[in-house]
Amino acid sequence: PEQFQEQLAKLVNRIGQAVPGTRILICSTYETLSEPSRALLPKYRETSYPNAARATGAEYWDMAGWFGPFDQSRMMDHGHCNAQAGLAIGTELFKQISLKVADLLPREHKKSH
């Protein structure tokens, strides 16, 4: 988890340097059937993702917590979600981004829209 956290923070910092002023949202992955993933994802969710977000000033969304445990009915195979689950993820991701952006708006703008 520590090495993953360091690599993630390095990647986020590189993106920030390439596109200064851009807000970045780190999303966890969801649970798959891969044994290494099943073993590491809880540790990544607990430490790596949120710590990398804090260290870099990025936002964090725990997609795994939202998506829930592995469910074959939402998957095409052992690691890739199907179209319906992908649409649900995309819709929720849009919602998460919208909420983060709304938090930045001045109060006057929030009242008028």
HELIX and SHEET records of a PDB file:
HELIX    1   1 GLU A    2  ALA A   18  1                                  17    
HELIX    2   2 GLU A   35  LYS A   43  1                                   9    
HELIX    3   3 TYR A   44  SER A   48  3                                   5    
HELIX    4   4 TYR A   49  THR A   56  1                                   8    
HELIX    5   5 MET A   63  PHE A   67  1                                   5    
HELIX    6   6 GLN A   72  ARG A   74  5                                   3    
HELIX    7   7 ALA A   83  LEU A  104  1                                  22    
HELIX    8   8 ARG A  107  SER A  112  1                                   6    
SHEET    1   A 2 LEU A  25  CYS A  27  0                                        
SHEET    2   A 2 GLU A  59  TRP A  61  1                                        
END                                                                             
